[in-house]
Amino acid sequence: MAEQIDNIILEHLKAIRSELAEIKADTSDIKLRLHSVDASVIELRRNDLHLFEDDARHQVSIDKLVERIQRIEKRLELT
């Protein structure tokens, strides 16, 4: 009787070890995927910053052009 109980306990422990190994493998896979997602988010943020920088440069150029047009209009007495 005691041998049967020991065998059952050993079987359960083996099953638990097997499931734990699967969980560890899944966790490793999840960590790798999460790292990939983090890298993608960082790249998207970098792209956004570059877009904001380009927009700011364009706005400065537009502002300079507007000033030049206003000066030209003033000299030609168009306004």
Contacts in CASP RR format, 6 or more apart in sequence:
PFRMAT RR
TARGET T0000
AUTHOR 0000-0000-0000
METHOD contacts of the structure
MODEL  1
MAEQIDNIILEHLKAIRSELAEIKADTSDIKLRLHSVDASVIELRRNDLH
LFEDDARHQVSIDKLVERIQRIEKRLELT
70 79 0 8 1.000
72 78 0 8 1.000
73 79 0 8 1.000
END
